[in-house]
Amino acid sequence: MTRLARLAETMPTPAERAGRAEWAQAALRAWNGYAPTAAGQSELDDELDARWIGGRPARCPAGALVTA
């Protein structure tokens, strides 16, 4: 089996990713009340998309530069 094939086997399906996202949001909501509005969620999604596409470095809440 090629390295790429082994990697592909470890990739979660879209349904698995959605389930993990729902679980993470529920855990955050229970822990600290995290409950973004639809507009807030869309803004976060857009920011993540821009980071994936543009390779822009992330900034943590304190403003310090975080490199991935």
MODELLER restraints for C-alpha pairs under 7 A, 6 or more apart:
rsr = mdl.restraints
at = mdl.atoms
rsr.add(forms.Gaussian(group=physical.xy_distance, feature=features.Distance(at['CA:28:A'], at['CA:34:A']), mean=5.44, stdev=0.5))
rsr.add(forms.Gaussian(group=physical.xy_distance, feature=features.Distance(at['CA:29:A'], at['CA:35:A']), mean=6.05, stdev=0.5))
rsr.add(forms.Gaussian(group=physical.xy_distance, feature=features.Distance(at['CA:57:A'], at['CA:66:A']), mean=6.43, stdev=0.5))
rsr.add(forms.Gaussian(group=physical.xy_distance, feature=features.Distance(at['CA:57:A'], at['CA:67:A']), mean=5.59, stdev=0.5))
rsr.add(forms.Gaussian(group=physical.xy_distance, feature=features.Distance(at['CA:58:A'], at['CA:65:A']), mean=6.52, stdev=0.5))
rsr.add(forms.Gaussian(group=physical.xy_distance, feature=features.Distance(at['CA:58:A'], at['CA:66:A']), mean=5.36, stdev=0.5))
rsr.add(forms.Gaussian(group=physical.xy_distance, feature=features.Distance(at['CA:58:A'], at['CA:67:A']), mean=6.41, stdev=0.5))
rsr.add(forms.Gaussian(group=physical.xy_distance, feature=features.Distance(at['CA:59:A'], at['CA:65:A']), mean=4.96, stdev=0.5))
rsr.add(forms.Gaussian(group=physical.xy_distance, feature=features.Distance(at['CA:59:A'], at['CA:66:A']), mean=5.50, stdev=0.5))
rsr.add(forms.Gaussian(group=physical.xy_distance, feature=features.Distance(at['CA:60:A'], at['CA:66:A']), mean=6.42, stdev=0.5))
